Amino acid sequence: MTKPDTAVRSGSVLAVLAYTGIVASLMQTLVVPLLGQLPQILHSSAANTSWVVTVTLLVGAVATPVAGRLGDMYGKRRMVIISTIPLIAGSALCAVASSLVPMIVGRGLQGLGFGVIPLAIALLRDVLPPERLGSAIALISSSLGIGGALGLPISAAVTEYSTWRVLFWVAAGLVAVSTALIIAFVPEGMSEGSSGRFDFLGALALGVGLVSTLLAVSKGASWGWTSTSVLSLFAAALVVLLAWGWWELRVAPEPLVDLRVTARPQVLVTNIASIAVGVGMYGLQLAVPQLLQLPRRLGYGLGQSMMAMGLWMAPAGIVMMLISPVGARLSAAKGPKFTLVVGGLIMAVGYGSALGLMHHTWGLLIVNVVSTTGVAFAYGAMPALIIGGVPQSETAAANSFNQLMRSVGTSISSAVIGAVLAQMTITVGGHNIPTERGFQVVFAIGCGVSVVAALISMAIPIRAAVRAEPAADTEPETSPAR
C-alpha cells in the first residue's frame, strides 16, 4: 500500500505533468481557427501562411528524439523545464508578430517544446510508485489528444471574443504556470546515461532526414506528388536516413537512438502500430471541423459557427481524460497489447458509424466521442509497451521515438486526407468545397487504417520482449516521489 503522504505527492506530480502535457499539445490546434484569417493578418498568401502549421510539425519531429536523448543523459525533469522555455518564447513572439517570418519563427520555437510529453512519460517511471504507473502513463500519453481536442474550443472562443494576439499571450501564460509547478512539485528522476556524449552528427542527420520526409508528405498534395521538389525530398530522405542508421549502428560512440533497442520485436511492432494509430487519430480532426462548418445549403454541411464547432469538438477531449484510467485498468488486467488492439477496433467503429451519422451534429459528436475513446485506449497502451521493452536508461529516448512515429502517422494522414478532400470538390461561389463523397471516402479510409492498426497490434510479440529483461529493471526502476 502507498503511504498517504507519498500518494499525495504522487498525485501532485501526476497532476502537474498532465497539465504540462495538455498545455504543450494545445499548440497543435492553437492556430486552426485562425487559418482563414492568417493571409490577411500576416499580409501574405495562403500557401505561405500554411507554413505556420507545417513548421511546428517539422521542428517538433526533430526536437522530440533529441529531447528524449538529452533527458536520458542529463535528467528528464531538467529537460522538461528546458523544453517549456521555447514554448513561452515562441508564444510571446507570435503574440507580437505582424508579418510572416516572425510568426513562423515563433511557431518553430513552439515545436521545440513537443518533447515534453515523452519526457514526462519517462519521468513517471522514475518518480511514481509501481501501483500508480499504469494509469499515470495512460493519462500523460492521452494528454496529446486531450490538448489537441480542447485547443479548438479554447482558441475559437478567445479568437471570437477577443483578438488573436491574446490567444498567444494566454498560451505563454499557461506554459509559464506549468514551468513554475514543475519546479515546485516534480522531483528529478534517474539519469543513468549522464556520463555519455551527445551524438550531434546523428541528431543533424536525423533532423535532415525527418524534415525531408515530413515536408514531402505534408506538401505532396499542393506541390504535386510527382514534382521534382517532392521526389527530390523523398530521395534525400532515403539516402540520409540510411546513412543515419549506419552511423547509429556502427560508428556513433553514444548513439542518439539505440536502434538495437528499437529493433526489439515488441518495440518495433508497437512503433509500426503507432504510425497507423496516428493516421486514424488525425483524420477526424481534419474532416469533422470542416463538415460542421460547411453551409447547410450544400445538403451535407451542418452550418455551425467557429465557436459552435469548437464546442461540438470539446467533449472528445473530456472523454479522453475520463477514459484513460479505464484503459490503464484494462491494461493491468489484460495487458497493454490487448488494450491497443481494442483501441484500434473502437476507432474503426467510430469511423464506420460516421458514414451513417455524418448528417447530424449530434451524430458527429457521437462519432468523435467513440473514436477518441479508441485513441485514449491506444495512446495509453503504446508507452506501456515501449517502457516494457527497453532498459530504464533508454525510456525517454524510446518514448520520444514512439511519439515521432505518431507524428509520422499524423503527417501521412494530413497529406492523404488533404489530397482526398482537395480532389473531390465542387465549386460554390468561386470557392472549391469538399463533396459529401469526399468526406465519406475519408471516413472509410479512417475505418480501414484503424482496423490495420488493430491487426498490427495483434502481432506484437509481447512475451518474448517482456521476458528479455526481467525484474532487473522493474525493482529499482520506480522510486516513490519525494
C-alpha positions in Angstrom: 0.0 0.0 0.0 1.1 3.5 -0.7 1.6 5.8 2.3 -0.8 8.7 2.4 1.9 11.4 2.1 3.5 9.5 -0.8 0.1 9.2 -2.5 -0.5 12.9 -2.2 2.9 13.8 -3.6 2.5 11.3 -6.4 -0.9 12.8 -7.2 0.7 16.3 -7.3 3.4 15.1 -9.7 0.9 13.4 -12.0 -1.4 16.5 -12.0 1.5 18.8 -12.9 2.9 16.6 -15.6 -0.6 16.0 -17.1 -1.3 19.7 -17.1 2.1 20.4 -18.8 1.4 17.7 -21.4 -2.1 19.2 -22.2 -0.7 22.7 -22.4 2.1 21.6 -24.7 -0.3 19.7 -27.0 -2.6 22.8 -27.2 -0.1 24.2 -29.6 -1.2 21.6 -32.2 -4.6 23.2 -32.8 -3.9 26.7 -31.4 -3.9 28.3 -34.8 -6.6 26.2 -36.5 -9.4 28.8 -36.0 -7.0 31.4 -37.4 -6.1 29.6 -40.7 -8.7 31.5 -42.8 -7.5 34.9 -41.4 -3.8 34.3 -41.5 -3.2 35.7 -45.0 -4.8 39.0 -44.0 -3.2 39.1 -40.6 0.3 38.4 -41.9 -0.1 40.1 -45.3 0.9 37.0 -47.3 -0.6 34.3 -49.4 -2.5 31.2 -48.2 0.3 29.0 -49.5 2.9 30.9 -47.4 0.8 31.1 -44.3 0.3 27.3 -44.3 3.9 27.2 -43.0 2.6 28.5 -39.7 1.2 25.0 -39.2 3.8 23.0 -41.0 6.9 24.5 -39.3 5.6 23.4 -35.9 5.3 19.8 -37.0 8.7 19.7 -38.6 10.6 21.3 -35.7 8.6 19.1 -33.2 9.6 16.0 -35.2 13.3 16.8 -34.9 13.2 18.1 -31.4 11.3 15.2 -29.9 14.0 12.4 -30.2 16.8 14.9 -29.3 15.0 16.0 -26.1 14.5 12.3 -25.2 18.2 11.5 -25.5 19.2 14.6 -23.6 16.7 13.7 -20.9 18.3 10.2 -20.5 21.7 11.8 -20.3 21.2 14.9 -18.2 17.9 14.4 -16.3 14.3 14.2 -17.5 12.9 16.9 -15.2 15.6 19.3 -16.3 14.8 18.7 -19.9 11.1 19.1 -19.3 11.8 22.5 -17.8 14.1 23.5 -20.6 11.5 22.4 -23.2 9.0 24.8 -21.7 11.2 27.8 -22.3 10.9 27.9 -26.2 7.2 27.3 -25.7 6.9 30.5 -23.8 9.3 32.4 -26.0 7.6 31.2 -29.2 4.1 32.1 -27.9 5.3 35.6 -27.0 6.9 36.1 -30.3 3.7 35.0 -32.2 1.7 37.4 -30.0 3.7 40.4 -31.2 4.2 39.3 -34.8 2.8 41.3 -37.6 4.4 39.5 -40.6 5.0 36.0 -41.8 8.7 35.5 -40.7 8.3 36.3 -37.0 5.2 34.1 -36.8 6.9 31.2 -38.4 9.9 31.6 -36.1 7.6 31.7 -33.1 5.7 28.6 -34.2 9.0 26.8 -34.8 10.0 27.7 -31.2 6.7 26.2 -30.0 7.6 23.0 -31.9 10.8 22.7 -29.8 8.6 22.0 -26.8 6.9 19.0 -28.2 9.4 16.7 -26.4 7.6 17.5 -23.1 5.1 14.6 -23.3 7.5 11.6 -23.9 9.9 13.1 -21.3 7.0 13.3 -18.8 6.1 9.7 -19.5 9.7 8.6 -19.0 9.9 10.6 -15.8 6.9 8.9 -14.4 8.8 5.6 -14.5 11.4 7.1 -12.2 9.3 9.0 -9.6 6.0 7.2 -9.2 5.3 4.0 -7.2 4.6 1.0 -9.4 0.9 0.7 -8.5 0.2 4.2 -9.9 2.4 3.9 -13.0 -0.1 2.3 -15.5 -2.9 4.9 -15.1 -0.4 7.8 -14.9 1.2 6.8 -18.2 -2.2 6.4 -19.8 -3.2 9.9 -18.7 0.0 11.6 -19.8 0.0 9.8 -23.1 -3.6 10.8 -23.8 -2.8 14.4 -23.0 -1.5 14.7 -26.6 -5.1 14.1 -27.8 -6.8 15.9 -24.9 -4.9 19.1 -25.5 -5.5 18.9 -29.3 -9.2 18.5 -28.7 -9.5 21.2 -26.1 -7.4 23.6 -28.1 -10.1 24.0 -30.7 -12.9 25.4 -28.5 -10.4 27.4 -26.4 -8.7 29.1 -29.4 -12.1 29.6 -31.1 -13.6 31.3 -28.0 -10.5 33.5 -27.5 -10.4 34.4 -31.2 -14.2 35.2 -31.4 -14.4 37.3 -28.3 -11.0 38.9 -28.2 -8.0 39.3 -30.5 -5.8 36.7 -31.9 -2.8 38.2 -30.1 -4.5 37.4 -26.7 -4.6 33.8 -27.8 -0.8 33.6 -27.8 -0.4 35.6 -24.6 -2.7 33.1 -22.9 -0.7 30.2 -24.2 2.5 31.8 -22.9 0.9 32.3 -19.5 -0.3 28.7 -19.3 3.2 27.4 -20.1 4.8 29.7 -17.6 2.4 28.3 -14.9 3.4 24.8 -15.8 7.1 25.7 -15.5 6.6 27.0 -12.0 4.6 24.0 -11.0 7.3 21.6 -12.3 10.0 23.4 -10.3 7.9 23.3 -7.2 6.4 19.8 -7.2 8.2 17.5 -9.6 11.4 15.6 -8.4 14.3 14.7 -10.6 14.3 11.1 -11.9 17.2 8.9 -12.9 19.8 9.9 -15.5 21.8 6.7 -15.9 23.4 7.9 -19.1 24.6 11.2 -17.9 28.3 10.4 -18.5 27.8 9.8 -22.2 28.3 12.2 -25.1 25.6 13.7 -27.2 25.5 12.5 -30.8 25.4 15.8 -32.6 26.1 14.3 -36.1 23.4 11.7 -35.5 20.9 14.5 -34.4 21.8 16.5 -37.5 21.3 13.6 -39.9 18.1 12.5 -38.3 16.8 16.1 -38.5 17.6 16.4 -42.2 16.0 13.0 -42.9 12.9 13.8 -40.9 12.4 17.3 -42.3 12.8 15.9 -45.9 10.3 13.1 -45.3 7.7 15.1 -43.4 8.0 18.1 -45.8 7.5 15.9 -48.8 4.5 14.2 -47.2 2.8 17.3 -45.9 3.3 19.3 -49.2 2.9 16.5 -51.7 -0.8 17.3 -52.4 -0.1 21.0 -53.0 3.3 20.7 -54.8 2.4 17.6 -56.7 3.4 14.1 -55.8 5.5 13.6 -59.0 7.0 17.1 -58.9 10.8 17.4 -58.8 10.7 19.0 -55.4 8.8 16.2 -53.7 10.7 13.4 -55.4 14.0 15.1 -54.5 12.9 15.4 -50.9 11.9 11.7 -50.7 15.2 10.7 -52.4 17.2 12.8 -50.0 15.3 11.5 -47.0 16.0 7.9 -48.1 19.8 8.4 -48.5 20.2 10.5 -45.3 18.1 8.1 -43.1 20.0 5.1 -44.4 23.3 6.8 -43.7 22.0 7.8 -40.2 21.1 4.2 -39.5 24.5 3.0 -40.5 26.1 5.7 -38.3 23.9 4.9 -35.3 24.6 1.2 -35.5 28.3 1.1 -36.4 30.1 4.4 -35.7 28.4 6.6 -33.1 30.1 6.1 -29.7 26.9 7.2 -27.9 24.0 6.8 -30.4 21.1 9.3 -30.4 18.7 6.4 -30.7 19.8 2.8 -29.9 18.4 1.1 -33.0 19.2 -2.3 -31.5 16.7 -1.5 -28.7 14.1 -0.1 -31.1 14.6 -3.2 -33.3 13.4 -5.5 -30.4 10.1 -7.0 -31.7 7.9 -5.6 -29.0 9.2 -2.0 -29.6 9.4 -2.3 -33.4 5.9 -3.6 -33.9 4.5 -1.1 -31.4 6.1 1.7 -33.3 4.6 0.5 -36.6 1.2 0.3 -35.0 1.7 3.8 -33.7 2.0 5.1 -37.2 -1.4 3.6 -38.1 -3.0 4.9 -35.0 -1.6 8.4 -35.8 -3.1 8.3 -39.2 -6.5 7.3 -37.8 -6.4 9.8 -35.0 -5.7 12.9 -37.1 -8.2 12.1 -39.8 -11.1 13.1 -37.6 -9.5 16.4 -36.5 -9.1 17.3 -40.2 -12.5 16.2 -41.5 -15.1 16.8 -38.7 -14.5 20.5 -38.1 -14.8 21.2 -41.9 -18.1 19.2 -42.1 -19.5 21.0 -39.1 -18.8 24.5 -40.6 -19.9 23.9 -44.2 -23.2 25.7 -45.0 -26.4 23.7 -44.7 -27.5 24.6 -48.3 -25.0 22.1 -49.6 -27.2 19.3 -48.2 -24.5 17.8 -46.1 -22.9 20.7 -44.3 -24.1 21.4 -40.8 -23.8 25.2 -40.7 -22.1 25.7 -37.4 -20.1 28.8 -36.4 -16.5 28.6 -35.4 -17.4 28.8 -31.7 -20.1 26.1 -32.1 -17.7 23.9 -33.9 -15.3 24.1 -31.1 -17.9 23.2 -28.5 -19.1 20.2 -30.5 -15.5 19.0 -30.6 -14.7 19.7 -26.9 -16.4 16.6 -25.4 -13.9 14.4 -27.1 -11.0 15.9 -25.1 -13.0 15.4 -21.9 -13.8 11.8 -22.8 -10.2 11.1 -23.4 -9.3 12.4 -19.9 -12.0 10.2 -18.3 -11.3 7.1 -20.4 -7.6 6.9 -19.9 -7.8 5.4 -16.4 -10.2 2.8 -17.8 -7.7 1.9 -20.4 -5.0 1.6 -17.7 -7.1 -0.8 -15.7 -7.8 -2.8 -18.9 -4.0 -3.0 -19.5 -3.4 -4.1 -15.9 -6.0 -6.9 -16.3 -5.4 -8.0 -19.9 -2.1 -6.4 -20.9 -1.3 -3.2 -22.9 -1.3 -5.2 -26.2 -4.9 -6.2 -25.6 -5.8 -2.5 -24.9 -4.0 -1.4 -28.1 -6.0 -3.9 -30.2 -9.3 -2.8 -28.5 -8.4 0.9 -29.1 -7.9 0.3 -32.8 -11.2 -1.6 -33.1 -13.1 1.1 -31.3 -11.6 3.8 -33.6 -12.7 1.7 -36.6 -16.3 1.5 -35.1 -16.3 5.3 -34.7 -15.2 5.9 -38.3 -17.6 3.3 -39.6 -20.5 4.9 -37.8 -19.7 8.3 -39.3 -20.9 7.1 -42.7 -24.4 6.9 -41.3 -24.3 9.8 -38.7 -22.4 12.5 -40.7 -25.6 14.5 -41.5 -26.3 15.4 -37.8 -24.3 17.5 -35.4 -25.2 15.0 -32.6 -24.1 12.2 -34.9 -20.7 13.7 -35.4 -20.5 14.2 -31.6 -21.1 10.5 -31.1 -18.5 9.7 -33.8 -15.9 11.9 -32.2 -16.5 10.6 -28.7 -16.4 6.9 -29.8 -13.3 7.4 -31.9 -11.4 9.3 -29.3 -12.3 6.6 -26.8 -10.3 4.3 -29.0 -7.5 6.8 -29.3 -7.3 7.1 -25.5 -7.0 3.3 -25.1 -4.3 3.2 -27.8 -2.4 6.2 -26.7 -2.3 4.8 -23.1 -1.1 1.4 -24.2 1.7 2.4 -26.5 4.1 3.9 -24.0 3.4 1.0 -21.6 4.5 -1.4 -24.3 7.6 0.7 -25.1 8.6 1.0 -21.5 8.1 -2.7 -21.0 10.6 -3.4 -23.8 13.5 -1.1 -23.1 16.0 -0.6 -20.2 15.3 2.3 -17.8 18.2 4.3 -19.1 16.5 4.4 -22.6 13.0 5.3 -21.6 12.9 8.9 -22.6 14.6 8.3 -26.0 12.4 5.3 -26.7 9.2 7.1 -25.8 10.3 10.1 -27.9 10.9 7.9 -30.9 7.4 6.4 -30.4 5.9 9.9 -30.4 7.9 10.6 -33.5 6.2 7.5 -35.2 2.8 9.0 -34.2 3.9 12.3 -35.8 4.8 10.4 -39.0 1.3 9.0 -38.9 -0.4 12.4 -38.5 1.7 13.8 -41.3 0.7 10.9 -43.6 -2.9 11.5 -42.5 -2.7 15.2 -43.2 -1.3 14.5 -46.7 -3.8 11.8 -47.6 -6.9 13.4 -46.2 -5.9 16.8 -47.6 -5.4 15.2 -51.1 -8.8 13.4 -51.0 -10.7 16.5 -49.9 -8.8 18.7 -52.4 -9.5 16.3 -55.3 -13.2 15.6 -54.6 -14.7 19.1 -54.7 -17.4 21.3 -56.1 -17.3 25.0 -56.8 -19.6 27.2 -54.8 -19.3 31.0 -55.0 -15.9 30.8 -56.6 -14.5 28.5 -53.8 -13.7 24.8 -54.0 -15.7 22.9 -51.4 -15.2 19.2 -50.5 -18.0 17.0 -51.6 -20.1 14.7 -49.5 -18.5 11.8 -51.2 -15.1 13.1 -50.3 -15.9 13.0 -46.6 -17.3 9.5 -47.0 -14.0 8.4 -48.5 -12.1 10.0 -45.6 -14.2 8.1 -43.1 -13.8 4.9 -45.0 -10.0 5.4 -45.0 -10.0 6.1 -41.3 -12.0 2.9 -40.6 -9.7 0.8 -42.7 -6.5 2.2 -41.2 -7.9 1.7 -37.7 -8.5 -2.0 -38.5 -5.0 -2.2 -39.8 -3.7 -0.7 -36.5 -5.6 -3.4 -34.6 -4.2 -6.2 -36.8 -0.6 -4.9 -36.4 -1.1 -4.7 -32.7 -2.2 -8.4 -32.6 1.2 -9.2 -34.0 3.2 -7.6 -31.1 5.3 -10.4 -29.6 4.7 -9.3 -26.1 6.0 -12.3 -24.1 9.4 -12.6 -25.8 10.0 -8.8 -25.4 9.0 -8.5 -21.8 10.9 -11.6 -20.6 14.1 -10.4 -22.4 14.6 -8.0 -19.5 13.4 -9.5 -16.2 12.9 -7.8 -12.9 16.3 -6.3 -13.1 14.7 -3.2 -14.5 11.4 -3.4 -12.5 12.8 -3.5 -9.0 14.9 -0.4 -8.9 13.2 1.4 -11.8 10.5 3.1 -9.8 11.1 5.1 -6.7 8.4 6.9 -4.7 8.0 10.6 -5.4 9.9 12.6 -2.8 
